[in-house]
């Protein structure tokens, strides 16, 4: 299980390694442009949480595997579209890859 670690209190958000690699690609693209956004996820119990992602707030991606997975461009596009809405970034299931596989994240 990979971990997204966020904020000064180091909130740990457990995620599958592949999902974290795709979220990382989207989050870093947004933060590189100095854009803030909401990120919502559900835990194993179905509880939903949301955090505000901002360039000034500490963010760490901790992968449990050494080799990053290839990235599904279609999934990244879907995630980026959600990040650009008023509801913010939400982890959606991986769709079939209709585009090129990108180098790992």
N, C-alpha and C positions, 0 to 999 in steps of 0.2 A: 504494500500500500504506500503510495506516494503522499506527500503532504504539502499543502499550500500553507505557509506560515505568514500571518498578517498582523500588522499593527504593533504598537509599543508593548502590548501585553502578550505578544507572540501567540495569538489565537491560531490553533492548529486545525486545519480543515483537511480531513483525510479524503483522498480521491484515488481513483485508479491511475496508474502511471501514464497510460495512453491518453486519458482525458486531461490530466495535468499538462502533458506536453502540448496539447492543442489549446488549452486555456492560456498557457504561457505565451504562445505565439500571438494570440489575440491581445492579451493584457499588455505585453511589452510594446506591441504596435501602437495601442492607444496611449500608453504612458510616454512613449517616445514623442508623440505629438502633444504632450502635456494635457491630455484629456482625462478627466475624472469620470467615473461611471459606477453604477451599482452592480454588485455581483451577488446573485442568489443561487443557492444550492439546497438540495434535500439530503438529509443524512439517512442512514439505514433504517431508522424508525419512521421515516416519512416527514419528520419535522423540517420546516423550511426556515432558513436563515438568510439574512442579507447584510452585506457590508458595503461601505463606500470606499472604492478604490481611488486613491489620490496619489500623485507623484511624490508628495512629501511624506507619505506614510510607508514605513518599512514593509517590504514584501520579499518573501523568499520561496523558492520552488525547490523542494527536496524530493528527488526521484529515488526510488528504491532499486532501480536497475542502472547499471553503468552505461549501457548503450541506448541512446535515445531512439524511439520508434520513428518510422517514416510517418510523415504527416499527411492526412487526408485533406486536400485542398477544399473539397466540398464542405467538409465539417467546419473548417476554419471560416469559410465564407458564411455559413449559417450562424456560427458563434459571433462573428463580427457584425452581422446584420442585427442580431439581438442586442449586442453591446451598444449599438447606435440608436436604440429606441429609448423612450422615456422609462420603460420598465428595467432596462439595463441588461447586462450579460447574464444569461441563464444557461446552465449546462443542459444541452439537449442530447438525445441518443445519437450515436454516430450513424450518419446516412451512408449508403453505398458511395464509393469513391467514383465520381464522374469526371474528375480531372486528374492532373498529374500528381504523383506522390512526391512530396517535398522532402528535403533533407530533414532529419530529426531535430527536435526542439530541445 
